[in-house]
Each structure stands twice: as C-alpha cells, then as structure tokens.
Amino acid sequence: METIVEFDRERRDLLKAALGAAALAAAGFMRPGAAVAQGAWNKNAFASKTLDEVVKAYGGARAEPTSEISWGSTPEIAENGAVVPVSVTSRIANTESIAILIEKNPNALAARFQFPEGTDPTVSTRVKIGQSSNVHALIKTKDGKFYVATREVKVTLGGCGG
C-alpha cells in the first residue's frame, strides 16, 4: 500500500513541476530555443546603421531590388510610431530569412526571422518607428543571395515626422 501512495506522490510532484515549467514558459521566463537563439545572434548586424551594413554583416555583397514581396497589413501612414504593424510575405524561392529594417531608426535592423525547410516565409510583428521612414524587407535565400523591397511609412504620432 505504501508503494502506491509513494507512486502517487511522485506523480503529483512531476505534474506540479511540469505545470510550473509550462507556466514559466508561457510567461516568457523559460524559452526552449534560447540557447540556440543566442548562438545565432549577430551583434554587428543589429548595431548596423544602413541596409548595406546589415547585408555585409550577414555575409552578402549587396541586395537586389525585388517586387516578389507582399507587405500585408503594413500601413503607408502609421497613426502611432510606437506600435507599427509590419507584415511581410516572400514569394522568392528558397527564402531562408526575412529581416525588417527601419532606415531612420538609430539601429536599422529591427528584427530577423529564419525559416526552416517547408515553412511559409511570412512574418507579422510590430516595430517602433521614431519618424517617417523607409521600411526595408531584406530576404536571404538558401543560396546566399539577398533581395530587398522597400515601403515608405509615414508616422503621424509618437515620432518627429509626419
């Protein structure tokens, strides 16, 4: 009988620990991919001030302009520069990553998303834009080529532009 009671106690402890870990993960305190993400951090890219510097930081020479990008819900006029929705879909074959760059922000690179094989290359996020600026979607393909599409976003509140 004591063996069954001990088994129940161990099972309860295991369930409590699992639920606690899940709650921490949901709150953002624990991230299973955090160690992998840290290995992929490119400090030079995120410190870059221009599109060309970001391309070089990721090993490219230059980015070719493309029209194979759709901007989704990215507005032409943003009412609040603190939370501007940016949505990008790449129709370029073998897209490996999409980076979002804000030309007039202190650091151009706002975010970079990598896509595993078989994943639809679509991202949707919110960025801060300090003033009216060009927003660049930088696409890197699996063969190391870079493509860029640009959209001007005018900021009416929360920035200096208008």
C-alpha positions as CSV (number, residue, x, y, z in Angstrom):
1,M,0.0,0.0,0.0
2,E,2.8,2.4,0.8
3,T,4.3,1.8,-2.7
4,I,1.1,3.1,-4.3
5,V,1.0,6.2,-2.0
6,E,4.6,6.9,-2.8
7,F,3.9,6.5,-6.6
8,D,1.0,8.9,-6.4
9,R,3.2,11.5,-4.5
10,E,5.9,11.2,-7.1
11,R,3.4,11.5,-9.9
12,R,1.9,14.7,-8.3
13,D,5.3,16.2,-7.9
14,L,6.1,15.5,-11.5
15,L,2.8,17.1,-12.7
16,K,3.4,20.1,-10.5
17,A,6.9,20.6,-11.9
18,A,5.7,20.2,-15.5
19,L,2.8,22.7,-14.9
20,G,5.2,25.1,-13.3
21,A,7.6,24.9,-16.2
22,A,4.8,25.4,-18.6
23,A,3.6,28.5,-16.7
24,L,7.1,29.9,-16.8
25,A,7.5,29.2,-20.5
26,A,4.1,30.9,-21.2
27,A,5.1,33.9,-19.2
28,G,8.3,34.2,-21.3
29,F,10.8,33.3,-18.5
30,M,11.8,30.0,-20.0
31,R,12.4,29.5,-23.7
32,P,13.4,26.1,-25.1
33,G,15.2,27.7,-28.0
34,A,17.0,30.4,-26.0
35,A,20.4,28.6,-26.2
36,V,20.1,28.1,-30.0
37,A,18.9,31.7,-30.5
38,Q,21.9,33.1,-28.6
39,G,24.3,31.2,-30.9
40,A,22.7,32.8,-33.9
41,W,23.0,36.4,-32.5
42,N,24.8,38.7,-34.9
43,K,25.8,41.7,-32.9
44,N,27.3,43.6,-35.9
45,A,24.1,43.2,-37.9
46,F,21.9,44.6,-35.1
47,A,24.4,47.5,-34.5
48,S,24.4,48.4,-38.2
49,K,23.0,51.8,-39.3
50,T,22.3,51.1,-43.0
51,L,20.9,48.4,-45.3
52,D,24.3,47.7,-46.9
53,E,26.0,47.3,-43.5
54,V,23.3,44.7,-42.5
55,V,23.8,42.8,-45.8
56,K,27.6,42.7,-45.2
57,A,27.1,41.6,-41.6
58,Y,25.2,38.5,-42.9
59,G,27.9,37.7,-45.5
60,G,26.4,39.3,-48.6
61,A,27.8,41.9,-51.0
62,R,24.6,43.7,-51.9
63,A,20.8,43.2,-52.1
64,E,18.9,43.2,-55.4
65,P,15.6,45.0,-55.5
66,T,12.5,42.8,-55.9
67,S,8.8,43.0,-56.3
68,E,8.3,39.5,-55.0
69,I,7.3,40.8,-51.6
70,S,3.9,41.5,-50.3
71,W,3.5,43.9,-47.4
72,G,0.2,42.6,-46.0
73,S,-1.1,44.9,-43.2
74,T,2.0,47.2,-43.2
75,P,0.4,50.7,-43.4
76,E,1.6,53.6,-45.5
77,I,0.5,56.0,-42.7
78,A,1.0,54.9,-39.1
79,E,-1.0,56.8,-36.5
80,N,1.3,55.8,-33.7
81,G,5.0,55.2,-34.3
82,A,5.4,53.3,-31.1
83,V,3.5,50.3,-32.4
84,V,3.5,49.9,-36.2
85,P,2.3,46.6,-37.6
86,V,4.6,45.1,-40.2
87,S,3.7,42.1,-42.2
88,V,5.9,40.6,-44.9
89,T,5.4,37.6,-47.2
90,S,8.2,36.5,-49.6
91,R,7.4,34.8,-52.9
92,I,11.1,34.3,-53.6
93,A,12.0,30.6,-53.9
94,N,14.2,29.1,-51.1
95,T,13.7,32.0,-48.7
96,E,15.9,31.4,-45.6
97,S,15.2,34.6,-43.6
98,I,13.4,37.9,-43.6
99,A,14.8,40.9,-41.8
100,I,12.9,44.1,-41.1
101,L,15.0,47.3,-41.2
102,I,13.8,50.8,-40.3
103,E,16.0,53.3,-42.2
104,K,15.8,56.3,-39.8
105,N,15.9,54.4,-36.5
106,P,19.2,54.6,-34.5
107,N,19.8,50.9,-35.4
108,A,18.4,49.9,-38.8
109,L,17.8,46.2,-38.1
110,A,14.6,45.8,-36.0
111,A,14.1,42.0,-36.4
112,R,15.2,38.9,-38.3
113,F,13.3,35.7,-38.8
114,Q,14.7,32.4,-40.0
115,F,12.5,29.8,-41.7
116,P,13.1,26.0,-41.6
117,E,12.6,23.9,-44.7
118,G,8.9,23.7,-45.7
119,T,7.8,26.8,-43.8
120,D,5.8,29.6,-45.4
121,P,8.0,32.7,-45.4
122,T,5.6,35.1,-43.7
123,V,6.2,37.3,-40.7
124,S,3.9,39.7,-38.8
125,T,5.2,41.8,-36.0
126,R,5.1,45.3,-34.5
127,V,8.0,47.7,-34.6
128,K,8.8,51.2,-33.3
129,I,9.4,53.8,-35.9
130,G,10.7,57.1,-34.5
131,Q,9.9,59.2,-37.5
132,S,8.6,58.8,-41.1
133,S,11.0,56.4,-42.8
134,N,11.6,53.7,-45.4
135,V,11.0,50.2,-44.1
136,H,13.0,47.5,-45.8
137,A,12.2,43.8,-46.0
138,L,15.6,42.0,-46.6
139,I,15.3,38.5,-47.9
140,K,18.1,36.0,-47.8
141,T,17.8,32.8,-49.8
142,K,19.4,29.4,-49.1
143,D,21.9,30.0,-51.9
144,G,23.2,33.2,-50.1
145,K,21.5,35.8,-52.4
146,F,19.9,38.9,-50.9
147,Y,16.8,40.7,-52.1
148,V,15.2,43.9,-50.8
149,A,11.8,45.6,-51.0
150,T,11.1,49.0,-49.6
151,R,7.9,50.7,-48.3
152,E,7.7,54.2,-47.0
153,V,5.8,54.5,-43.7
154,K,4.7,58.0,-42.6
155,V,4.4,58.4,-38.8
156,T,1.8,60.9,-37.5
157,L,2.1,60.4,-33.7
158,G,4.9,59.3,-31.5
159,G,7.7,60.4,-33.9
160,C,9.2,63.5,-35.3
161,G,8.0,63.0,-38.9
162,G,4.6,63.5,-40.4
